[in-house]
Amino acid sequence: MNSHSWRSIDLFAGAGGLTEGLSEVGFKSLYANEVIDVYAATFAKNHPDSLTDARDIRDVDPKEIRIKLNLERGELDLIAGGPPCQGFSINAPERREDDHRNHLFKEYLRFVEEFQPRAILIENVPGLVSFSNGATLEAILKSLADLGYTADVRILYAPHYGVPQTRWRTIIIGFRDGSDPQEAFPQPQFKAPFRVNFTSKFNGRELTILSTADDAPKHTTVRDAISDLPPLINGELGDEIKLYAVDSQNDYQRALRMNSQGVRNHEAARLSKINMDRLKHIPPGGNWTNIPFDLLPAGMKRARKSDHTKRYGRANPDGLASTILTKCDPHWGAYFHYNQDRAFTVREAARIQSFPDTYVFTGSRVAQYEQVGNAVPPLLAAAVGAGIANVLSRPPVIAPII
């Protein structure tokens, strides 16, 4: 797959998780748009050959970008991105000042209309399927069809593709030549426990892909992901680049350490005394219910023990991590290290997201956590990208240029 270089552009690119995964299966990013400056800086640092544009996408002329990239309409292979979709409606009124995101999906469509790429890829949260009782997703698929794309949607579970955390993403794939997008969605590669707690049906169809082969390997665990990283105590910063604690312990670590000269973004945020006192009582795989009542936050004292089972959790080393959010705050998930009395570092969160160790995050530590948490796991992106590349490698059915 890597012997062929597919040309792509990335919109709403964030720190580049989707781009990173696509690059691992042969896609070359020519251009990326990301309006948050620190996210754009991280993208540019890790994808220096891509033209990074931090302007508001509403101020960008797609034709100007296409000409700058020296592309004719229809020559680009893929437009990828995670545009905010939830406020999108074909018949919606003009955007309102108090919700500027409502129509940002139209900006994605402007680029599709101008470039006429061979394929499109959109990622979003699972809640997109149920938003407005499915009307938003219906509008998205109709808009793509109006531009000449046969598109379909699935909800993918990241652990099925080697990512060691409970994370679901809605993925839309479309082709301009009439190819069947269902053939591009990747089949699960690993067995993993799951719980579907969202609407997973659209127009009577089940969108999740859950079945795995009988001989499929077990999912990647938290221990598999981070056990080789240097130990830290609460609040320890240390050198900017740290030495690995041990040699690679498994294929996951070997893959993510490839070409790395050391561990970056690995600093322990300082937990408060009360959180350190709570942490002493939580075993690996445990949570807030293991904390003595007098040490609980006021709100948790009123909670039932069956509720909020991930809060103040210590990760289970042999299980999946909580979904990595925009901060590893123990109040919201199992973000305590399984055998060190501290929270996950940015690098540990990035490992759990499947970023390679060569991927460096810029800005403050708060901004780094945000970038990691908002990203598409590269391994998931690579699985999707491989499916798209496989379809693109076939002789085209028909490719009309509108």
N, C-alpha and C positions, 0 to 999 in steps of 0.2 A: 504493500500500500504506500509506504514512504517513498518508493521510487518515482511516484507520480506527484507532482506538485499542483494541487488544486488551488485556484485563486479565490479568496474570500474577502469580505469586509465585515466589520463588527460594529453594531450599533447598540447604544446603551451598554457599553462593553464592561463597565465596572473595572475591577483590578485585573480582569483577563482570564478568569477560570475557564470560561467557555472557549476562548481563543487558544489557551494552552492545550486543552484536550484535543481540539481540532488539529492543532499543529503536530501533535504526536501521531496522527494518522495521515499526514500528508497535505494538510491545508496550509496555505501561506497567506497570512493576513496582510493585505495591502493598505488598509485604512481602518481606523477605529475612532468612534466618537464616544466621548464620556465627559459629561459636564462637571462632575465633581473633580476639582483640581488634583487633590491628593490621590484619588483613584486613577486619574489619567497619568499622573507621574509614575505610579507603580506599573501601570500598563506599559508606558514608554520604556521604563528601565528594563523590563523583562521581554519586550518585543520591539527592539530598537529598529528593526527593518520595516516596521509598519508605521505609516503616517498617523500620528496620534493627534486628534483634534478635540480640544476641551471647550469648544464653543457650545452654546445652547443649540441643540439640533434644529430648533425652529428657525434659527438664523442661518442655516447651512443650505446652500444650493446644491442638490445632488448632481446636477449636470456639471457644475464647476468641479466637483470631486471626480466625476467620471472622466472628464477631459484631462484633469491633472494626473490621473492614473493611466492615461493613454489607453483607455478601453472603449471599444464600440459597444453599443447596446447588444446584449445577448452574449458577450464574451465572458463575463464574470460567472464563476461556477456557483458561488453561494453567498447569500446575505444571511448572517447569523445575528442573533441578539435577543435580549430580554426586555422588550418594551413594556411599560405599564399598559395593561390591556383592560383592566376592570371597568374603567369608565367609558369604554369605546362603544359607540352605537352608530350605525349608518345614518340614522335619522336624528341624531342628537343635535341640539342647538350649538351655536358657537361656544368655544371654551369660555369658562368663567374665570375671573381673576382668582377666586378663592380655591380653585381646584385645577391647577394648570396641568395636572397629569391626565385629565380626562381624555384628551385627544392626542396624546403623544404617540399612540399606535398609528395615527394617520401619518406621522413623520416617517415611521418605518415603511409604510405603504408608498410614500413619495419616493423613497430610494428604490424600492422594488420596481415601481413604474418606470423610473428613469434608467436603471441598470438592466432590467429584464434578466436577472440571473437565472441560471439553469435550475437552481434549487433555493429554497428558503428554509430557515430553521428558526423557530421561536420557542423560547422557554419561559415558563411562568410557574406560579404556585398552583397546587391542586385545586384551590378554591375558585380558580378561573372557571372551572367546569360548571359550578353551581351558581356563579354570580348572575344576578338578574334572571334566575331560573333557566340558565343556559342561553339566554338571548345574546349575551356578549360574545360567547364562543361561536354561536351561529353567525353573528355579524362578521366576525373575523374570517371564518371559512368562506362566507359569501364574497367578502371583499377580495380575498385571494383568488377565488374562482373568476371574479370579474376581471382580474388582471391576467387570467390565463393559466392559473395554477391549480393542479389537482392536489388538494391538501387533505391531511388527516391528522388525528390527534390521539395520543396515548399518555397515560400517566405511568412513569417509570420509577422504580424503587432503587435508590443508589446502591444499597448493599448487594443487589443482584449483579452488579458490575464491578465489585471489588472494593467499594467505598465502605469504611468501617463505622458508619453512623446511620441512624434511622432518618432518612431524608427522601422525600417524594418530590418529583417535578413533573409538571405538565409540559409535554413536548409536542409541537406542531411541525410537521415536515411537509413540504410541497415541492412539486416538480413542474416545470413549464412544458416539458415534452410529452406529457400524458402518462409518464411512468407511475406505477402504483406506489404511493408512499408507504403503504403497509409493509412493503418489502424492505424498507429502509430501517424500520424500528428493530433494535437489537433484542434478541432473546436473552433471558436471564442466564448468567454464566456461573453464579454461585448460589448455594442454598442459604437462606437467611430467614429468621423469624420476622413476622410482620403483623401489623394491625392496621386495617383500613378504617380510619375514623373521619372520612370525608365522602362527599358524593363522588362516586366513581363511574356512574352511568351517564351517557349522553345519547339522546334520541333512542333509548332502549338498548344501547350497546354498552358492554363492560369495557372500560378503557384501560384498566390495569393489566399488565402482563406479569403473571405470577408463577406459572408452572416452570419447574426446572427439571433437567434431566436427572434420572435416578443416580447417575454416577458423577453429578456435579460436585465440585469441592465445597467445603464449608466456607462461610463468609469470613472475611478478614476481621480480626478482633482488635480491640483497643491495644492490647499488649503487642500484637503483631505490628501495629502502626507506630508505636512510640517507645518501645522498650530499650532501644539503642541510644536514645537521646540523653545528654548529660544530666545527672540529678541536680536539683536546685532546692534551696530552702526558701521559705516564704519571704518575699521581698528581695531576693537575690537578683542582681543584675549581671555581674561578671563581665567577661570580655565580650566585645561585639561579635566576634567569631569564636565559637567554642569547639573543642575537640569532641568527637563522638565518644560515648562511654565505652562501647564495645564494637566489635565487628558486626556487620549486618547479620541479623538473626533469621531472615526469611526473604522470600522473593519480593514481597512488598517493600521492605526496607532497602533491598538491593536496587530496586527500580527507582525509588525516590532519592536515593543517595548518588545516583549516577552523575559523575562529573562534579560532584560537590566537594569543596575544599574544607568544609566545616559547617557548623550549625549557626545560622543567623536568626534574628527575631525570637530568640529564646531567653526571655527574661521573666521572672516571676513577679506578677503584680502583688502588692502587699495587702494581704487580708487583714481585716480588723481583728482586735483581740477577741471579740465575741464570736466571730466566725472561726477563729482558731480553736476556741474553747468548744464550739459545736463539733468541729471536725474530728476532735479526739474520740468522739463517741460513734462515728460513722464507719462501719466496715466496708470493704470493697463490695460494690453492688447495693449498699445500703442507701438510706435517704433520711429525710427530716424526721421520720418516725423513730429513728434510733437516738435522737437527741433528747436529753432530759427535758421535761416540760418547762422547767424554770428558765432554760436557755433558749426556748423557742421564740421567734418573732411573735408579736402580739397577734397578727393575723393567722399564723399557723396554729396557735393555741386553740382557735375555734374550728379548725379544719377537721374533717373526718380522716381517719388513717388510710382510707382507700382513695383519697383525693391527692392530686399534685404529687404523684409518686416519683417524679424525677427531681423535685426541688431539694436543694441541699444534698444532692446525691454524690456519692463517691463512685466513680466509674467502675463498672465490672470489667476487669482486665480480659476476661474470656468472652465478653459479649460485645454488643454494638454500643457506640457512644450515643448520647443524646444528639439531636440535631444541633449542629454548630450554629449558634445565633450570632448577632452582631456584637455581643460581649459575652464572655464566659463568666457571667454573674451566677453564683450558686443559688441565688433566690429563684432562678428560672430554669435550672436544669442540673443534670449530673455532671458538673464541671470540676469537681475535686479530683485530683490525681488519685489513682488507685492505691499507690503505696508511698506517696510523698505528701506531706501536709501542706498543700497549696493548691491553687487553681491551675488549670491548663495555661500554658504560655501560648503566644501567638503561633510559634512554630508547631507546637503540639496540635493546636486547632487546625493549622494548615496541613499537617500530616493526616489528620482525621478527615480532612476535605480532599486528600490525595494530591496536594500540590507537591512538586519536587522540591528538594532542599535548595536547589539553585534559584528558586523563585523568591525574590526579595521584596518585602513589603515596606513601603515608605511612609513617612508621616509619624505622628504621635502613636503611642501604643494603643490608645483608644481608637484612632483611625485605622490602625492595622487590624485590630479585632473586627471592626466593621467591614473592612474589605474582604477578609477571609469569610466571615459569616454570610455576606451577601453574594458570594461567588457560586457559580455552578461547579460542582466537583469535577476536576479535569478528567478523572477516569470515566465518569458518566458521559461527559462530553465526547471523549474519545470513542466510546462504544456507539454513540449516536452518529458521530462523524464517520466512523468506519462503515456503517450501514448506508449513509448517504453516498459516500465515495464508491461503494460497491454498485449502487444503482447508476451513478454518473459514468462509471466505466463501461457501461453497456452501450451499444449503438443507439442513438436517439430514436424515439418513435416519431415525433414531429416537434419542431421547435419554432413556432411562429413568433415573430417579433412584432409587438403591438406598436 
